Amino acid sequence: MRDHIIGEDYELWDIVTDGPLATLKKKAEGVDVPKTRAYCTAEDLKTCEKNAKAKKWLVCGVGPDKYNKIQSCATTKKIWDTLQVAHEGTPQVTRSRGILLYSQYENFSMKEGELIQEMYTRFSTLTNELKSLGRIMKKIKSRRY
């Protein structure tokens, strides 16, 4: 989804990860408050349009089961955070999963009767999952025989 949104408009990904762009005005007391539509400039309306576009990409990119989890979210940031927890679990679950995958990586070996292509596919899947969790694999020094 990240690549798809960035491909559409790079700034939309910032809105997804950092939250909506603000259209604020200062009140007499010096406090920033959201502008009403009547006070919005053309630039403010463009900002609102980008926020709506980012939200649309997220909402349209999920199936009905995930939509039920995000339909009440007001911002793209909240939608994204909800989807991350739904797919990856809580930070504790993600950390435990990373530890388990890293252990599998360190103890990786070919299974009996396994074809090289099957082993390679299994290894690629393992390393891709580790990368998606932000885990760095150590380089293994090659041995000379």
Stockholm file with secondary structure:
# STOCKHOLM 1.0

chainA/1-145         MRDHIIGEDYELWDIVTDGPLATLKKKAEGVDVPKTRAYCTAEDLKTCEKNAKAKKWLVCGVGPDKYNKIQSCATTKKIWDTLQVAHEGTPQVTRSRGILLYSQYENFSMKEGELIQEMYTRFSTLTNELKSLGRIMKKIKSRRY
#=GR chainA/1-145 SS CHHHHHHHCHHHHHHHHHCCCCCEEECTTSCEEECCGGGCCHHHHHHHHHHHHHHHHHHHTSCHHHHHHHTTCCSHHHHHHHHHHHHHCCHHHHHHHHHHHHHHHHTCCCCTTCCHHHHHHHHHHHHHHHHHTTCCCCCCCCCCC
#=GC SS_cons         CHHHHHHHCHHHHHHHHHCCCCCEEECTTSCEEECCGGGCCHHHHHHHHHHHHHHHHHHHTSCHHHHHHHTTCCSHHHHHHHHHHHHHCCHHHHHHHHHHHHHHHHTCCCCTTCCHHHHHHHHHHHHHHHHHTTCCCCCCCCCCC
//
